[in-house]
Amino acid sequence: MAIHWTKYSAPSAFYPMAGRSLPWLAAGTLLLTAVGVYMGLFSAPTDYKQGEAYRIMFIHVPAAWMSMWLYIVMAAYAGLGLVYNTRMAHMLAAATAPTGAIFAFLALWTGAFWGRPMWGAWWVWDARLTSELILFFLYLGVMALRAAIDDRQRADRASALLALVGVVNVPIIYFSVKWWNTLHQGATIDFSGSKMDRSMLWPMLILTVAFWLYSFVTIFLRARCEILERERHAEWVGELLDNRG
Amino acid sequence: MAEFFHMGGYGLYVWGSYGVVAVFLALELIFLARRKQALLERLTALREMEEDKS
């Protein structure tokens, strides 16, 4: 299937495309979340070492992955926006940040709720945890910087620059468990494969796809709001508002 | 059923994780739906004002 990416760099083309995709994305999110949660809480067996507490991993790992992935997506749009000066790229960068921040927060939160029974501590200043906390603050910084500047173009550029500088933190998070002696365990799943049993691997992978689809839903919804706000003087937005009745 | 919610003694931690994730993701969607609704109403009102002027 040929997708004409440049076509959707026009807000007038992106808006209806996102609108048409949303019901499918939402349906996929609901379905996969239901299947993933069912498998994670019911069908996956109890861990011989961690008991039932390891079930937190089925949402902790996908949330952490998404927090890193969405940062890369946000930085990529920020970079595109800076280089090609396209409005849509900046709007998508702005739309990605809040969802990324939520997943970073949820990764930290679920990590604390797993760490308390397993390590005996809600929090430790371990390289993995600290770099993930910095990721959360970077998201907040990018959002706050954008909100603090009234001029849209300047806000776009300033926050894009911060997003790009901050991307250095993503490989630090990823490799932190190799580079330093961390309390946080090393990767169970990496590009060479998985050390997990399939009954435990599947719910984690399914929930990762569910969170990924969920991100599409929220980012598309938010991008559509951004488009309406910024393009409200465009003719097609006027027609859209008139047709609302 | 009670055994399921007990989660082998880890109920607080398991439900504290799944619950907060569910609440945050649901709230994000609710806020987005509200933002869209408020935005459409405001833009429609603005447009009517501008049309009245011209």
HADDOCK unambig.tbl for C-alpha pairs under 7 A between the chains (distance, minus, plus):
assign (segid A and resid 51 and name CA) (segid B and resid 8 and name CA) 6.83 0.50 0.50
assign (segid A and resid 52 and name CA) (segid B and resid 7 and name CA) 5.63 0.50 0.50
assign (segid A and resid 52 and name CA) (segid B and resid 8 and name CA) 5.99 0.50 0.50
assign (segid A and resid 52 and name CA) (segid B and resid 10 and name CA) 6.48 0.50 0.50
assign (segid A and resid 53 and name CA) (segid B and resid 10 and name CA) 5.66 0.50 0.50
assign (segid A and resid 53 and name CA) (segid B and resid 13 and name CA) 6.98 0.50 0.50
assign (segid A and resid 53 and name CA) (segid B and resid 14 and name CA) 6.06 0.50 0.50
assign (segid A and resid 55 and name CA) (segid B and resid 14 and name CA) 6.92 0.50 0.50
assign (segid A and resid 56 and name CA) (segid B and resid 14 and name CA) 5.74 0.50 0.50
assign (segid A and resid 56 and name CA) (segid B and resid 17 and name CA) 6.50 0.50 0.50
assign (segid A and resid 106 and name CA) (segid B and resid 21 and name CA) 6.29 0.50 0.50
assign (segid A and resid 110 and name CA) (segid B and resid 17 and name CA) 4.97 0.50 0.50
assign (segid A and resid 113 and name CA) (segid B and resid 13 and name CA) 5.09 0.50 0.50
assign (segid A and resid 113 and name CA) (segid B and resid 16 and name CA) 7.00 0.50 0.50
assign (segid A and resid 113 and name CA) (segid B and resid 17 and name CA) 6.35 0.50 0.50
assign (segid A and resid 114 and name CA) (segid B and resid 13 and name CA) 6.51 0.50 0.50
assign (segid A and resid 218 and name CA) (segid B and resid 29 and name CA) 6.77 0.50 0.50
assign (segid A and resid 221 and name CA) (segid B and resid 32 and name CA) 6.79 0.50 0.50
assign (segid A and resid 222 and name CA) (segid B and resid 32 and name CA) 6.67 0.50 0.50
assign (segid A and resid 225 and name CA) (segid B and resid 36 and name CA) 5.95 0.50 0.50
assign (segid A and resid 241 and name CA) (segid B and resid 44 and name CA) 5.79 0.50 0.50
